[in-house]
Amino acid sequence: MKRESYKELDFKNKLAVITCLIAFGLGWSLTIAGFLIPPLGEVADSILWILGQSLLYTASVLGIGMYTNNLVKNGINGIRRDLRLKEEDSDDEESN
C-alpha cells in the first residue's frame, strides 16, 4: 500500500485533513479549558460532547475516508494491471 504525502493530495483531501486537525485541536483545547475555569476540575457535558464529535470527525476523515479512498485506488490499479496483462497475452497469441 503506497502512502501519499501531504503535497501529493488534491485540494479536497488537503482541506479534509486541515479541518479534522483543527477540530481535533479545538476539541481538546475546550476540554482542557473546562478543567481550568471555575468550578475547577469539572467539565460540562456539552464540552465532552464537543470533544466526542471532534474525535468522531477526525476518525472518519483520517481513518475511514482515507482508507476507503486507498482501497478504491488499489482496486482500480489492479483492474488496469489485469487488463494490461490480458492485452499482452492476446498480443503474444496473435504473433504466434
Backbone torsions as a table, in degrees:
resi	resn	phi	psi	omega
1	MET	NA	120.5	-178.0
2	LYS	-83.3	133.1	176.9
3	ARG	-93.1	140.0	177.5
4	GLU	-99.1	140.0	174.7
5	SER	-82.6	167.2	-179.2
6	TYR	-60.2	-36.5	-178.5
7	LYS	-66.0	-26.7	-178.0
8	GLU	-83.5	-11.2	-177.7
9	LEU	-74.1	151.5	174.6
10	ASP	-81.0	174.5	-174.2
11	PHE	-59.2	-41.3	-177.9
12	LYS	-61.3	-45.3	-179.3
13	ASN	-72.3	-35.3	175.5
14	LYS	-62.6	-43.8	179.0
15	LEU	-63.0	-39.4	178.7
16	ALA	-64.0	-43.2	179.7
17	VAL	-64.9	-44.1	-179.0
18	ILE	-63.1	-46.5	-178.0
19	THR	-66.8	-36.0	-179.9
20	CYS	-72.5	-33.6	176.6
21	LEU	-68.7	-37.0	176.1
22	ILE	-65.1	-45.0	179.3
23	ALA	-62.5	-40.6	178.6
24	PHE	-62.2	-46.7	179.8
25	GLY	-65.1	-42.6	179.8
26	LEU	-67.3	-37.6	178.0
27	GLY	-61.0	-45.8	179.0
28	TRP	-71.0	-35.2	178.5
29	SER	-62.9	-44.2	178.1
30	LEU	-64.3	-37.4	179.4
31	THR	-65.5	-45.0	178.7
32	ILE	-64.7	-41.2	178.1
33	ALA	-62.8	-33.5	178.5
34	GLY	-63.6	-30.1	176.5
35	PHE	-75.5	-26.7	-171.6
36	LEU	-93.1	-21.1	-179.8
37	ILE	-91.3	154.6	-178.7
38	PRO	-63.5	143.7	-8.9
39	PRO	-72.1	131.5	-174.9
40	LEU	-61.6	137.5	175.3
41	GLY	84.6	-4.3	179.1
42	GLU	-110.0	132.2	179.9
43	VAL	-114.2	129.8	-179.3
44	ALA	-68.7	153.6	179.3
45	ASP	-60.4	-35.5	-178.5
46	SER	-65.4	-34.3	178.0
47	ILE	-68.6	-41.4	177.8
48	LEU	-65.7	-34.2	177.0
49	TRP	-65.8	-42.0	177.8
50	ILE	-63.4	-40.6	177.1
51	LEU	-61.5	-44.3	178.5
52	GLY	-61.5	-41.8	178.7
53	GLN	-66.3	-38.6	179.1
54	SER	-68.1	-38.3	177.1
55	LEU	-67.1	-39.2	177.9
56	LEU	-64.1	-43.5	178.4
57	TYR	-63.4	-45.4	179.9
58	THR	-61.3	-44.8	180.0
59	ALA	-65.6	-37.7	-179.1
60	SER	-70.0	-37.1	-179.8
61	VAL	-74.9	-53.5	-175.1
62	LEU	-78.3	-33.8	-176.7
63	GLY	-87.9	-72.0	-172.9
64	ILE	-70.3	-47.7	-177.2
65	GLY	-61.5	-49.7	-178.8
66	MET	-67.9	-36.0	-180.0
67	TYR	-65.1	-45.8	-179.6
68	THR	-68.9	-36.6	175.6
69	ASN	-60.0	-41.7	-180.0
70	ASN	-66.3	-40.1	178.3
71	LEU	-62.7	-42.9	179.8
72	VAL	-63.8	-44.5	179.1
73	LYS	-61.9	-42.5	178.5
74	ASN	-64.7	-38.2	178.2
75	GLY	-64.6	-44.0	178.7
76	ILE	-63.6	-43.6	178.4
77	ASN	-63.7	-36.9	177.0
78	GLY	-64.9	-41.5	178.3
79	ILE	-64.2	-44.3	178.5
80	ARG	-61.3	-41.2	178.8
81	ARG	-62.8	-44.5	179.3
82	ASP	-63.1	-41.5	178.8
83	LEU	-64.3	-40.2	177.3
84	ARG	-62.8	-41.5	179.4
85	LEU	-64.6	-40.1	178.4
86	LYS	-65.4	-40.0	177.9
87	GLU	-64.1	-41.0	178.4
88	GLU	-64.0	-41.0	178.5
89	ASP	-64.9	-41.9	179.7
90	SER	-68.5	-34.7	175.7
91	ASP	-65.2	-39.6	178.0
92	ASP	-65.1	-39.3	179.5
93	GLU	-68.5	-36.1	179.9
94	GLU	-69.1	-33.9	-178.3
95	SER	-74.9	-21.0	179.4
96	ASN	-84.1	NA	NA
